[in-house]
Amino acid sequence: MAGPVSRTITVALLRFSPTVIEAPAGSTLTVTMNNTDFMVPHDLGLGGNRTPTCPGPCTPSITFTVPRGSTILTCTLHADMTVTVNGR
C-alpha cells in the first residue's frame, strides 16, 4: 500500500497546469487547486468528490484513493478544463 501523496494544480487563464499528474495506484492523493483566476469560479474533482466552487484567489483541496489506470478530474463550470491522474 502506497503512502499519502500531494499535488498542486494551478488555475490561470481558464486552464489547469499541469494537465497530467501521476501517483501510485492505491495511494491517498490530496490535490490542491491553486485558483489564480481573479474572481473567476472553478472547482476540481471526480463525481461527488469535489473541491468547493470558489472564485480566485483560493486554494481548496480534495483527497481520494488513486485507482490503477487513468482518472479524469474536471471543473464543472468549464467542461474543457481537465486533469488526468495516472495511477501507476
Biopython code that builds the backbone (N, CA, C, O; Angstrom):
import numpy as np
from Bio.PDB.StructureBuilder import StructureBuilder

atoms = [
    (1, "MET", "N", (0.847, -1.182, 0.000)),
    (1, "MET", "CA", (0.000, 0.000, 0.000)),
    (1, "MET", "C", (0.890, 1.242, 0.000)),
    (1, "MET", "O", (1.809, 1.358, 0.811)),
    (2, "ALA", "N", (0.612, 2.156, -0.905)),
    (2, "ALA", "CA", (1.392, 3.394, -1.015)),
    (2, "ALA", "C", (0.934, 4.397, 0.031)),
    (2, "ALA", "O", (-0.215, 4.366, 0.473)),
    (3, "GLY", "N", (1.833, 5.281, 0.422)),
    (3, "GLY", "CA", (1.528, 6.308, 1.411)),
    (3, "GLY", "C", (0.840, 7.505, 0.784)),
    (3, "GLY", "O", (0.521, 7.498, -0.405)),
    (4, "PRO", "N", (0.611, 8.538, 1.594)),
    (4, "PRO", "CA", (-0.068, 9.738, 1.093)),
    (4, "PRO", "C", (0.822, 10.526, 0.123)),
    (4, "PRO", "O", (2.044, 10.576, 0.265)),
    (5, "VAL", "N", (0.162, 11.137, -0.865)),
    (5, "VAL", "CA", (0.837, 11.920, -1.897)),
    (5, "VAL", "C", (0.078, 13.236, -2.044)),
    (5, "VAL", "O", (-1.148, 13.265, -1.933)),
    (6, "SER", "N", (0.803, 14.322, -2.292)),
    (6, "SER", "CA", (0.175, 15.632, -2.517)),
    (6, "SER", "C", (0.616, 16.196, -3.864)),
    (6, "SER", "O", (1.773, 16.058, -4.261)),
    (7, "ARG", "N", (-0.311, 16.824, -4.550)),
    (7, "ARG", "CA", (-0.018, 17.512, -5.808)),
    (7, "ARG", "C", (-0.785, 18.830, -5.811)),
    (7, "ARG", "O", (-1.843, 18.940, -5.192)),
    (8, "THR", "N", (-0.247, 19.831, -6.511)),
    (8, "THR", "CA", (-0.924, 21.113, -6.664)),
    (8, "THR", "C", (-1.195, 21.359, -8.137)),
    (8, "THR", "O", (-0.321, 21.177, -8.985)),
    (9, "ILE", "N", (-2.421, 21.777, -8.429)),
    (9, "ILE", "CA", (-2.839, 22.153, -9.774)),
    (9, "ILE", "C", (-3.084, 23.656, -9.747)),
    (9, "ILE", "O", (-3.845, 24.142, -8.909)),
    (10, "THR", "N", (-2.457, 24.389, -10.642)),
    (10, "THR", "CA", (-2.663, 25.837, -10.726)),
    (10, "THR", "C", (-3.688, 26.139, -11.805)),
    (10, "THR", "O", (-3.669, 25.540, -12.881)),
    (11, "VAL", "N", (-4.583, 27.073, -11.510)),
    (11, "VAL", "CA", (-5.548, 27.552, -12.490)),
    (11, "VAL", "C", (-5.148, 28.974, -12.870)),
    (11, "VAL", "O", (-5.040, 29.852, -12.014)),
    (12, "ALA", "N", (-4.931, 29.186, -14.157)),
    (12, "ALA", "CA", (-4.619, 30.513, -14.670)),
    (12, "ALA", "C", (-5.165, 30.622, -16.087)),
    (12, "ALA", "O", (-4.961, 29.733, -16.914)),
    (13, "LEU", "N", (-5.857, 31.714, -16.355)),
    (13, "LEU", "CA", (-6.405, 31.969, -17.693)),
    (13, "LEU", "C", (-7.280, 30.816, -18.181)),
    (13, "LEU", "O", (-7.199, 30.392, -19.334)),
    (14, "LEU", "N", (-8.120, 30.320, -17.269)),
    (14, "LEU", "CA", (-9.074, 29.240, -17.564)),
    (14, "LEU", "C", (-8.401, 27.947, -18.021)),
    (14, "LEU", "O", (-8.929, 27.229, -18.870)),
    (15, "ARG", "N", (-7.223, 27.657, -17.444)),
    (15, "ARG", "CA", (-6.511, 26.415, -17.752)),
    (15, "ARG", "C", (-5.907, 25.827, -16.472)),
    (15, "ARG", "O", (-5.434, 26.551, -15.596)),
    (16, "PHE", "N", (-5.937, 24.495, -16.392)),
    (16, "PHE", "CA", (-5.235, 23.790, -15.325)),
    (16, "PHE", "C", (-3.793, 23.558, -15.768)),
    (16, "PHE", "O", (-3.518, 23.349, -16.950)),
    (17, "SER", "N", (-2.886, 23.597, -14.808)),
    (17, "SER", "CA", (-1.497, 23.254, -15.085)),
    (17, "SER", "C", (-0.895, 22.631, -13.829)),
    (17, "SER", "O", (-0.950, 23.241, -12.761)),
    (18, "PRO", "N", (-0.330, 21.450, -13.928)),
    (18, "PRO", "CA", (-0.234, 20.623, -15.128)),
    (18, "PRO", "C", (-1.574, 19.968, -15.444)),
    (18, "PRO", "O", (-2.491, 19.987, -14.622)),
    (19, "THR", "N", (-1.684, 19.391, -16.632)),
    (19, "THR", "CA", (-2.912, 18.705, -17.023)),
    (19, "THR", "C", (-2.816, 17.202, -16.834)),
    (19, "THR", "O", (-3.805, 16.490, -17.004)),
    (20, "VAL", "N", (-1.633, 16.713, -16.483)),
    (20, "VAL", "CA", (-1.423, 15.293, -16.184)),
    (20, "VAL", "C", (-0.581, 15.201, -14.917)),
    (20, "VAL", "O", (0.465, 15.840, -14.802)),
    (21, "ILE", "N", (-1.058, 14.391, -13.962)),
    (21, "ILE", "CA", (-0.266, 14.108, -12.767)),
    (21, "ILE", "C", (-0.210, 12.600, -12.570)),
    (21, "ILE", "O", (-1.093, 11.869, -13.019)),
    (22, "GLU", "N", (0.837, 12.147, -11.895)),
    (22, "GLU", "CA", (0.996, 10.721, -11.629)),
    (22, "GLU", "C", (1.105, 10.492, -10.133)),
    (22, "GLU", "O", (1.641, 11.311, -9.387)),
    (23, "ALA", "N", (0.579, 9.351, -9.724)),
    (23, "ALA", "CA", (0.659, 8.951, -8.324)),
    (23, "ALA", "C", (0.541, 7.433, -8.276)),
    (23, "ALA", "O", (-0.065, 6.834, -9.165)),
    (24, "PRO", "N", (1.108, 6.806, -7.257)),
    (24, "PRO", "CA", (0.992, 5.356, -7.157)),
    (24, "PRO", "C", (-0.467, 4.925, -6.979)),
    (24, "PRO", "O", (-1.202, 5.510, -6.184)),
    (25, "ALA", "N", (-0.873, 3.903, -7.722)),
    (25, "ALA", "CA", (-2.215, 3.344, -7.541)),
    (25, "ALA", "C", (-2.361, 2.863, -6.104)),
    (25, "ALA", "O", (-1.452, 2.240, -5.555)),
    (26, "GLY", "N", (-3.488, 3.148, -5.509)),
    (26, "GLY", "CA", (-3.752, 2.759, -4.130)),
    (26, "GLY", "C", (-3.320, 3.799, -3.112)),
    (26, "GLY", "O", (-3.640, 3.679, -1.930)),
    (27, "SER", "N", (-2.589, 4.828, -3.560)),
    (27, "SER", "CA", (-2.159, 5.873, -2.620)),
    (27, "SER", "C", (-3.304, 6.839, -2.332)),
    (27, "SER", "O", (-4.255, 6.952, -3.106)),
    (28, "THR", "N", (-3.192, 7.522, -1.214)),
    (28, "THR", "CA", (-4.129, 8.580, -0.873)),
    (28, "THR", "C", (-3.556, 9.868, -1.438)),
    (28, "THR", "O", (-2.489, 10.318, -1.020)),
    (29, "LEU", "N", (-4.265, 10.455, -2.385)),
    (29, "LEU", "CA", (-3.795, 11.644, -3.080)),
    (29, "LEU", "C", (-4.595, 12.861, -2.641)),
    (29, "LEU", "O", (-5.825, 12.848, -2.674)),
    (30, "THR", "N", (-3.900, 13.901, -2.235)),
    (30, "THR", "CA", (-4.524, 15.197, -1.968)),
    (30, "THR", "C", (-4.126, 16.126, -3.095)),
    (30, "THR", "O", (-2.941, 16.355, -3.335)),
    (31, "VAL", "N", (-5.128, 16.665, -3.790)),
    (31, "VAL", "CA", (-4.889, 17.615, -4.871)),
    (31, "VAL", "C", (-5.391, 18.973, -4.410)),
    (31, "VAL", "O", (-6.564, 19.139, -4.076)),
    (32, "THR", "N", (-4.482, 19.941, -4.399)),
    (32, "THR", "CA", (-4.843, 21.316, -4.059)),
    (32, "THR", "C", (-4.955, 22.106, -5.348)),
    (32, "THR", "O", (-4.054, 22.085, -6.186)),
    (33, "MET", "N", (-6.078, 22.808, -5.496)),
    (33, "MET", "CA", (-6.306, 23.653, -6.660)),
    (33, "MET", "C", (-5.954, 25.087, -6.283)),
    (33, "MET", "O", (-6.636, 25.704, -5.465)),
    (34, "ASN", "N", (-4.893, 25.613, -6.879)),
    (34, "ASN", "CA", (-4.479, 26.992, -6.643)),
    (34, "ASN", "C", (-5.117, 27.856, -7.731)),
    (34, "ASN", "O", (-4.538, 28.043, -8.802)),
    (35, "ASN", "N", (-6.318, 28.383, -7.448)),
    (35, "ASN", "CA", (-7.053, 29.180, -8.423)),
    (35, "ASN", "C", (-6.535, 30.616, -8.400)),
    (35, "ASN", "O", (-6.802, 31.368, -7.463)),
    (36, "THR", "N", (-5.793, 30.987, -9.441)),
    (36, "THR", "CA", (-5.253, 32.348, -9.535)),
    (36, "THR", "C", (-6.086, 33.231, -10.463)),
    (36, "THR", "O", (-5.754, 34.399, -10.662)),
    (37, "ASP", "N", (-7.171, 32.685, -11.036)),
    (37, "ASP", "CA", (-8.054, 33.473, -11.903)),
    (37, "ASP", "C", (-8.899, 34.400, -11.036)),
    (37, "ASP", "O", (-9.872, 33.962, -10.422)),
    (38, "PHE", "N", (-8.534, 35.672, -10.984)),
    (38, "PHE", "CA", (-9.182, 36.640, -10.105)),
    (38, "PHE", "C", (-10.680, 36.707, -10.368)),
    (38, "PHE", "O", (-11.126, 37.040, -11.466)),
    (39, "MET", "N", (-11.441, 36.383, -9.332)),
    (39, "MET", "CA", (-12.903, 36.431, -9.324)),
    (39, "MET", "C", (-13.579, 35.495, -10.335)),
    (39, "MET", "O", (-14.760, 35.668, -10.635)),
    (40, "VAL", "N", (-12.846, 34.508, -10.860)),
    (40, "VAL", "CA", (-13.426, 33.506, -11.765)),
    (40, "VAL", "C", (-13.595, 32.218, -10.964)),
    (40, "VAL", "O", (-12.612, 31.685, -10.449)),
    (41, "PRO", "N", (-14.833, 31.704, -10.849)),
    (41, "PRO", "CA", (-15.047, 30.492, -10.061)),
    (41, "PRO", "C", (-14.612, 29.230, -10.797)),
    (41, "PRO", "O", (-14.796, 29.093, -12.007)),
    (42, "HIS", "N", (-14.027, 28.310, -10.025)),
    (42, "HIS", "CA", (-13.639, 26.992, -10.517)),
    (42, "HIS", "C", (-13.852, 25.982, -9.393)),
    (42, "HIS", "O", (-13.941, 26.347, -8.221)),
    (43, "ASP", "N", (-13.932, 24.712, -9.771)),
    (43, "ASP", "CA", (-13.851, 23.615, -8.824)),
    (43, "ASP", "C", (-13.022, 22.525, -9.489)),
    (43, "ASP", "O", (-12.650, 22.642, -10.657)),
    (44, "LEU", "N", (-12.735, 21.470, -8.744)),
    (44, "LEU", "CA", (-11.938, 20.364, -9.273)),
    (44, "LEU", "C", (-12.369, 19.101, -8.567)),
    (44, "LEU", "O", (-12.476, 19.076, -7.341)),
    (45, "GLY", "N", (-12.618, 18.048, -9.332)),
    (45, "GLY", "CA", (-12.960, 16.803, -8.679)),
    (45, "GLY", "C", (-13.434, 15.737, -9.631)),
    (45, "GLY", "O", (-13.361, 15.864, -10.853)),
    (46, "LEU", "N", (-13.924, 14.676, -9.015)),
    (46, "LEU", "CA", (-14.378, 13.493, -9.712)),
    (46, "LEU", "C", (-15.728, 13.114, -9.128)),
    (46, "LEU", "O", (-15.819, 12.766, -7.951)),
    (47, "GLY", "N", (-16.781, 13.177, -9.941)),
    (47, "GLY", "CA", (-18.113, 12.851, -9.443)),
    (47, "GLY", "C", (-18.501, 13.749, -8.281)),
    (47, "GLY", "O", (-18.438, 14.974, -8.388)),
    (48, "GLY", "N", (-18.905, 13.137, -7.160)),
    (48, "GLY", "CA", (-19.334, 13.888, -5.988)),
    (48, "GLY", "C", (-18.197, 14.336, -5.088)),
    (48, "GLY", "O", (-18.426, 15.105, -4.155)),
    (49, "ASN", "N", (-16.977, 13.877, -5.340)),
    (49, "ASN", "CA", (-15.824, 14.284, -4.533)),
    (49, "ASN", "C", (-15.174, 15.481, -5.216)),
    (49, "ASN", "O", (-14.351, 15.322, -6.118)),
    (50, "ARG", "N", (-15.548, 16.672, -4.782)),
    (50, "ARG", "CA", (-15.119, 17.890, -5.453)),
    (50, "ARG", "C", (-14.646, 18.915, -4.442)),
    (50, "ARG", "O", (-15.045, 18.892, -3.278)),
    (51, "THR", "N", (-13.784, 19.819, -4.903)),
    (51, "THR", "CA", (-13.478, 20.981, -4.083)),
    (51, "THR", "C", (-14.713, 21.875, -4.096)),
    (51, "THR", "O", (-15.553, 21.748, -4.987)),
    (52, "PRO", "N", (-14.836, 22.768, -3.134)),
    (52, "PRO", "CA", (-15.892, 23.772, -3.247)),
    (52, "PRO", "C", (-15.625, 24.658, -4.470)),
    (52, "PRO", "O", (-14.471, 24.891, -4.830)),
    (53, "THR", "N", (-16.675, 25.141, -5.092)),
    (53, "THR", "CA", (-16.520, 26.119, -6.162)),
    (53, "THR", "C", (-16.134, 27.439, -5.519)),
    (53, "THR", "O", (-16.790, 27.900, -4.584)),
    (54, "CYS", "N", (-15.065, 28.045, -6.024)),
    (54, "CYS", "CA", (-14.629, 29.306, -5.428)),
    (54, "CYS", "C", (-14.023, 30.216, -6.477)),
    (54, "CYS", "O", (-13.316, 29.751, -7.370)),
    (55, "PRO", "N", (-14.294, 31.521, -6.376)),
    (55, "PRO", "CA", (-13.647, 32.475, -7.262)),
    (55, "PRO", "C", (-12.241, 32.761, -6.748)),
    (55, "PRO", "O", (-12.022, 32.865, -5.541)),
    (56, "GLY", "N", (-11.294, 32.887, -7.669)),
    (56, "GLY", "CA", (-9.910, 33.124, -7.264)),
    (56, "GLY", "C", (-9.697, 34.506, -6.689)),
    (56, "GLY", "O", (-10.435, 35.442, -6.996)),
    (57, "PRO", "N", (-8.696, 34.623, -5.862)),
    (57, "PRO", "CA", (-7.751, 33.577, -5.491)),
    (57, "PRO", "C", (-8.295, 32.705, -4.362)),
    (57, "PRO", "O", (-8.918, 33.194, -3.419)),
    (58, "CYS", "N", (-8.041, 31.393, -4.482)),
    (58, "CYS", "CA", (-8.437, 30.438, -3.448)),
    (58, "CYS", "C", (-7.636, 29.148, -3.652)),
    (58, "CYS", "O", (-7.088, 28.922, -4.730)),
    (59, "THR", "N", (-7.567, 28.297, -2.610)),
    (59, "THR", "CA", (-6.772, 27.066, -2.683)),
    (59, "THR", "C", (-7.470, 25.892, -1.989)),
    (59, "THR", "O", (-6.956, 25.384, -0.992)),
    (60, "PRO", "N", (-8.626, 25.449, -2.490)),
    (60, "PRO", "CA", (-9.288, 24.290, -1.890)),
    (60, "PRO", "C", (-8.605, 22.984, -2.300)),
    (60, "PRO", "O", (-7.875, 22.940, -3.290)),
    (61, "SER", "N", (-8.852, 21.924, -1.528)),
    (61, "SER", "CA", (-8.238, 20.611, -1.780)),
    (61, "SER", "C", (-9.275, 19.501, -1.740)),
    (61, "SER", "O", (-10.321, 19.627, -1.103)),
    (62, "ILE", "N", (-8.966, 18.410, -2.433)),
    (62, "ILE", "CA", (-9.722, 17.163, -2.322)),
    (62, "ILE", "C", (-8.731, 16.035, -2.064)),
    (62, "ILE", "O", (-7.553, 16.133, -2.409)),
    (63, "THR", "N", (-9.225, 14.963, -1.452)),
    (63, "THR", "CA", (-8.406, 13.785, -1.175)),
    (63, "THR", "C", (-9.174, 12.549, -1.629)),
    (63, "THR", "O", (-10.374, 12.427, -1.381)),
    (64, "PHE", "N", (-8.469, 11.630, -2.299)),
    (64, "PHE", "CA", (-9.097, 10.393, -2.752)),
    (64, "PHE", "C", (-8.034, 9.320, -2.941)),
    (64, "PHE", "O", (-6.838, 9.611, -2.983)),
    (65, "THR", "N", (-8.488, 8.076, -3.055)),
    (65, "THR", "CA", (-7.585, 6.952, -3.324)),
    (65, "THR", "C", (-7.414, 6.831, -4.827)),
    (65, "THR", "O", (-8.396, 6.798, -5.568)),
    (66, "VAL", "N", (-6.179, 6.765, -5.272)),
    (66, "VAL", "CA", (-5.867, 6.718, -6.703)),
    (66, "VAL", "C", (-6.127, 5.317, -7.234)),
    (66, "VAL", "O", (-5.538, 4.350, -6.751)),
    (67, "PRO", "N", (-7.013, 5.199, -8.237)),
    (67, "PRO", "CA", (-7.207, 3.897, -8.859)),
    (67, "PRO", "C", (-6.091, 3.604, -9.863)),
    (67, "PRO", "O", (-5.382, 4.515, -10.291)),
    (68, "ARG", "N", (-5.940, 2.346, -10.234)),
    (68, "ARG", "CA", (-4.979, 1.986, -11.275)),
    (68, "ARG", "C", (-5.542, 2.475, -12.611)),
    (68, "ARG", "O", (-6.746, 2.390, -12.853)),
    (69, "GLY", "N", (-4.666, 2.983, -13.468)),
    (69, "GLY", "CA", (-5.105, 3.497, -14.763)),
    (69, "GLY", "C", (-5.302, 5.004, -14.712)),
    (69, "GLY", "O", (-4.764, 5.690, -13.844)),
    (70, "SER", "N", (-6.078, 5.498, -15.653)),
    (70, "SER", "CA", (-6.299, 6.942, -15.760)),
    (70, "SER", "C", (-7.661, 7.343, -15.230)),
    (70, "SER", "O", (-8.664, 6.668, -15.464)),
    (71, "THR", "N", (-7.676, 8.457, -14.510)),
    (71, "THR", "CA", (-8.892, 9.069, -13.982)),
    (71, "THR", "C", (-8.875, 10.529, -14.395)),
    (71, "THR", "O", (-7.823, 11.167, -14.397)),
    (72, "ILE", "N", (-10.037, 11.057, -14.745)),
    (72, "ILE", "CA", (-10.120, 12.442, -15.187)),
    (72, "ILE", "C", (-10.796, 13.294, -14.117)),
    (72, "ILE", "O", (-11.925, 13.019, -13.711)),
    (73, "LEU", "N", (-10.086, 14.336, -13.666)),
    (73, "LEU", "CA", (-10.657, 15.338, -12.776)),
    (73, "LEU", "C", (-11.143, 16.490, -13.648)),
    (73, "LEU", "O", (-10.504, 16.832, -14.643)),
    (74, "THR", "N", (-12.270, 17.089, -13.275)),
    (74, "THR", "CA", (-12.868, 18.130, -14.109)),
    (74, "THR", "C", (-13.261, 19.351, -13.290)),
    (74, "THR", "O", (-13.378, 19.298, -12.065)),
    (75, "CYS", "N", (-13.459, 20.448, -14.004)),
    (75, "CYS", "CA", (-14.115, 21.639, -13.460)),
    (75, "CYS", "C", (-15.540, 21.590, -13.978)),
    (75, "CYS", "O", (-15.748, 21.530, -15.190)),
    (76, "THR", "N", (-16.534, 21.612, -13.087)),
    (76, "THR", "CA", (-17.928, 21.502, -13.536)),
    (76, "THR", "C", (-18.401, 22.761, -14.256)),
    (76, "THR", "O", (-19.398, 22.719, -14.977)),
    (77, "LEU", "N", (-17.707, 23.870, -14.073)),
    (77, "LEU", "CA", (-18.120, 25.132, -14.692)),
    (77, "LEU", "C", (-17.488, 25.362, -16.062)),
    (77, "LEU", "O", (-17.968, 26.189, -16.838)),
    (78, "HIS", "N", (-16.419, 24.635, -16.360)),
    (78, "HIS", "CA", (-15.684, 24.813, -17.620)),
    (78, "HIS", "C", (-15.298, 23.427, -18.137)),
    (78, "HIS", "O", (-14.266, 22.878, -17.752)),
    (79, "ALA", "N", (-16.127, 22.874, -19.003)),
    (79, "ALA", "CA", (-16.003, 21.473, -19.428)),
    (79, "ALA", "C", (-14.666, 21.137, -20.075)),
    (79, "ALA", "O", (-14.251, 19.978, -20.041)),
    (80, "ASP", "N", (-13.981, 22.111, -20.662)),
    (80, "ASP", "CA", (-12.712, 21.819, -21.321)),
    (80, "ASP", "C", (-11.532, 21.832, -20.353)),
    (80, "ASP", "O", (-10.399, 21.576, -20.759)),
    (81, "MET", "N", (-11.783, 22.125, -19.085)),
    (81, "MET", "CA", (-10.716, 22.116, -18.078)),
    (81, "MET", "C", (-10.674, 20.751, -17.400)),
    (81, "MET", "O", (-11.559, 20.417, -16.613)),
    (82, "THR", "N", (-9.638, 19.959, -17.708)),
    (82, "THR", "CA", (-9.494, 18.617, -17.139)),
    (82, "THR", "C", (-8.050, 18.371, -16.706)),
    (82, "THR", "O", (-7.108, 18.994, -17.197)),
    (83, "VAL", "N", (-7.920, 17.442, -15.774)),
    (83, "VAL", "CA", (-6.615, 16.957, -15.318)),
    (83, "VAL", "C", (-6.689, 15.440, -15.313)),
    (83, "VAL", "O", (-7.620, 14.867, -14.747)),
    (84, "THR", "N", (-5.726, 14.788, -15.932)),
    (84, "THR", "CA", (-5.655, 13.336, -15.930)),
    (84, "THR", "C", (-4.754, 12.889, -14.795)),
    (84, "THR", "O", (-3.623, 13.358, -14.665)),
    (85, "VAL", "N", (-5.265, 11.967, -13.963)),
    (85, "VAL", "CA", (-4.469, 11.369, -12.902)),
    (85, "VAL", "C", (-4.138, 9.948, -13.348)),
    (85, "VAL", "O", (-5.034, 9.127, -13.540)),
    (86, "ASN", "N", (-2.853, 9.665, -13.510)),
    (86, "ASN", "CA", (-2.391, 8.328, -13.907)),
    (86, "ASN", "C", (-1.966, 7.571, -12.668)),
    (86, "ASN", "O", (-0.980, 7.921, -12.020)),
    (87, "GLY", "N", (-2.718, 6.527, -12.342)),
    (87, "GLY", "CA", (-2.356, 5.642, -11.233)),
    (87, "GLY", "C", (-1.461, 4.544, -11.753)),
    (87, "GLY", "O", (-1.877, 3.735, -12.583)),
    (88, "ARG", "N", (-0.230, 4.511, -11.267)),
    (88, "ARG", "CA", (0.735, 3.528, -11.775)),
    (88, "ARG", "C", (1.116, 2.541, -10.711)),
    (88, "ARG", "O", (1.919, 1.642, -10.962)),
]
sb = StructureBuilder()
sb.init_structure("model")
sb.init_model(0)
sb.init_chain("A")
sb.init_seg("    ")
for serial, (resi, resn, name, xyz) in enumerate(atoms, 1):
    if name == "N":
        sb.init_residue(resn, " ", resi, " ")
    sb.init_atom(name, np.array(xyz, "f"), 0.0, 1.0, " ", f" {name:<3s}", serial, name[0])
structure = sb.get_structure()
